[in-house]
Amino acid sequence: MRKPGGTKVAVIGVGLVGSTYAYTLMMKGLAAEIVLYDRNRNRAEGQALDLNHGMPFVSPLRIYAGSLADCADADLAVIAAGESQKPGQTRLDLLQANVAVTRQVVGGLASHGFAGLILMATNPVDVLAYAAWKFSQLPSARVLGSGTILDTARLRFLLGEHCGVDPRNIHAYVLGEHGDSELPAWSTARIAGLSIADFCAACTRPCPEPTWDDLFMAVRDAAQDIIERKGATYYAIALGLARITESIVRDQKSVLTVSTLVEDYLNLSDVYIGLPCVIGRDGVEKVIRPRLDQDETERLLASAATVRQAIESSGILG
Ligand code: NAD
């Protein structure tokens, strides 16, 4: 992964998500070189100029607008190109348009001999991460999606606020599709090492009940809520993408809920969904298979079926 001169990241699609991610990478010093590619070359050049003008305030790195050929030797290609949700649209409504975009950019990378890792952010992210895996012909460990990293972050934030605990001390995962069929794995959630029931039993804060379903619905519907208010979401996903990047370039082996190929778990196969994974220099180094209760298992199977159905109806399989 690491080249003598440091890590090269290609950002493909530099609208709101891609450019905010590039800015986050720059702020965190996670890359030595960032190439920005967009169908709209003017936008990529404008973003490169704007970011470069901040160079005196950060550790030196190289940022420039380039072609897909310029992206071919990147260690990591992060894809945020394509249509985004309008108010009232679901992520699956973007399917046909964004499969075509994925075919074009991943096919272009492959034709230039790309052999790095691919991190998909474009929605519907699980279907498109699967598409990127198929179109790139890379090993599945090297092609991942942002999956439920953002939903998991939203759940940890809301739980933290509710319980008065730093979200970094909360381990609670949202699993499945990054979309309406996702689910919270409450049975495996831990606050400071305690199950939610045990934490609640010892808690003296006033707590309106029932709140767990409400909390999760706020997580599931967060994107719509934000899109209705300001048109798009990009800060938190950019931080999530940067967190995945950090675990890759620093080989941290962090456990993050990314979208990955699922095999040998609950009889699932040949589908990408969000599960906790160990992320390191080679991408998805281990897929964690949570031990879920019966209701959660049924919901995860239904969520995976939703993604699989979208894969089959999308033309990805030929
Ligand atoms: P945006 O419209 O601001 O930017 C999209 C960019 O893609 C534009 O600059 C456009 O020119 C470019 N583009 C389109 N087709 C292209 C192609 N074929 N080749 C190269 N570039 C192309 O949209 P955004 O708000 O940045 O969202 C981008 C994607 O990220 C959307 O699909 C959105 O739903 C998704 N998203 C995902 C998450 C997540 O959690 N995974 C969160 C937020 C947004």
Residues whose N, C-alpha, C, O or C-beta is under 5 A from the ligand:
A	BS01	NAD	G13 V14 G15 L16 V17 G18 Y37 D38 R39 N40 A80 A81 G82 E83 S84 Q85 V101 Q104 A121 T122 N123 V125 S146 G147 L150 A232 T233 I237
